[in-house]
Amino acid sequence: MDLDNIEEYMDIFTHNHNAVKQPFALLDDDDDDDKFLSIAYDSESDSSLISSLKGINKEYRELVPKLIALFKLNTDDITKESKLSTIKNAFVNLFKSANAQRNDESHVGAFPLFLTLLKDLYEYLVQTCSLPRDHFGSIYNAFDAFWSFYSDLEIFDKIAVLNQPVMKDNWFQSLKVVSTFNHKYIDMISTIFCLNDERSRQDFLPYLVKICWDLLTVEHYLEKSVRWAIYFRLKPHLDKDENKTYLKEIVLQCCIFNNKVLFEEYIGDSVEDKKFVLRLLDGYMNMADYPGTRLKSTYVKPEYSPLEEKFLGEDNLGGRNKRMSHLTVSYLKKWDLSVDLIPKTMYHRAVDFIIFKHVMAEKEKTSDLNYEESLQHICEGRHDVQLFLLDHLIYRGINRQALIWAGLFKIPCEEWPAELRFYVNRNPEKLVEVTKYIQLKMINEEQLKKQRNLVFSLFETVDEEPYNVYTIDNKGYLEAAIKEIEKSEGEGGLIGVDCEWKPPGIMINEELALIQIACHAAVFLIDIVELEKILAKDEWKAFFIRIFCNPKITKIGFDFRNDLRVMCNTFPFLREYKNVIVDSTICLFNFCNKFLWIKENKSAIGLIDHFVLSRKNMQQWMLTV
């Protein structure tokens, strides 16, 4: 709030009462102020203020109640600007008078008078008003007047004014009052209260820290507290305990009030604080909400503080976990830190992926091979995820499948779920059957690995196998593959493209692992993981420009928008070529959808008769990526 916003509070300050008119002192002789020389002032309602003015200056005792009354006065004869100008001029003259008499022992100087004024105004307004503390326009006015008075002084007079002795209690209480001001005042506050150098801050450190904590406990003062902490560099002193209580409080409040930028600004470049925030958010993940998980029986609800309860919200555990996972992962990506900091979140993502894959397999929307390979990847080296998979399969009644996975993962029998051990005891023949199945599966996989490891001459033409598959994992192979793919320009100009990346339960960032390109001569498996170790950015750029940005080569893909999205995530420079790539791509997913739409809408069938399915027209029709 600033001084211009004071008008809306005038009505609240106005009281209906029998007024006692008294002369107004210490005003300028300007004509604009003459009409305010007599103002309404309630001697009874303001007696508490008069009794609190403990023998400061006579002018002070006479002036301040009248200024309060003027501030409360609400009449059409007084404009807001005139009223504020009058009050400000009166305060400025009061400070000038006090400064002129600062050598008189019977008078206090301008600075101690200013502190007393702030304190008295605040106490008076708190006692008589029900407004939030930062809405006291008269206090802002008093501060603004002192700053105007101070700014007009010569340099030595400024030093003399601020070096006047003051009572410690008045200084601290006044500082607390101005701490509620808008943060644009903070430079002026720092100057007036002598906090603009490191030595002074160290001397007053306990007071500054206390004010930050006090502000944090007041609703809607979160930003004021954090701004003070940042400005006066109080972070090391606020977060010196192991639990980093202050940081935790502002993180939770910033998330509640959707002001995450504020705590990010407070943290700055501190890696330690970023790790603390990730561990904090990850700690609120709760794995007891999944059906069949053994964690459900061992779960004990933590005792959360009221602030934590408000932060977590009233969502069910599943909804809360998704919200926490999204928040945690977004900051892990932003800060580029290790996934080891968020084990619960990664477990949650893996579990969600397993459930998703299982549902897709049940609906026959994914192949058995894809289902098995996906689960193998997600569970590899993760014992807790493997145990969840067993729990989940048993919960769904797929006991044989659970037994197979227990064998593939080589999980000891004593760690099997009780239901799985019971199933084997009731059906011992199933164990023998599954054991043979696993042995045969292992033999088949070993043979497949040997076949994959056979070395073929690149692009060798064999009559029995005219169409070969090649793994591209070095510069020489990549250059040869590019040249062969470029020959597609004269072979119809069509190539098939598909991309693969690790599932979200394993990786935080979706990054390409493999690009599969099928052309007239062969299928090339571009091993991104291996090539990234040896290719520079310019070499990658050349590869994508020669193949994907070549308008003479039409790329055919299925649901290519997802492939392109992950390509751009892995290679950000591709974003500037996105439109060029789209212009030479045909998406079969869109083709199928549009064809089925036309088939279902008989009125539109006539479109097909008039549509020439040339390559260019197909691209224009099906290219939505």
Order of alpha helices (4+ residues) and beta strands (2+ residues): alpha-beta-alpha-beta-alpha-alpha-alpha-alpha-alpha-alpha-alpha-alpha-alpha-alpha-alpha-alpha-alpha-alpha-alpha-alpha-alpha-alpha-alpha-alpha-alpha-alpha-alpha-alpha-beta-alpha-beta-beta-beta-alpha-alpha-beta-alpha-alpha-beta-alpha-alpha-alpha
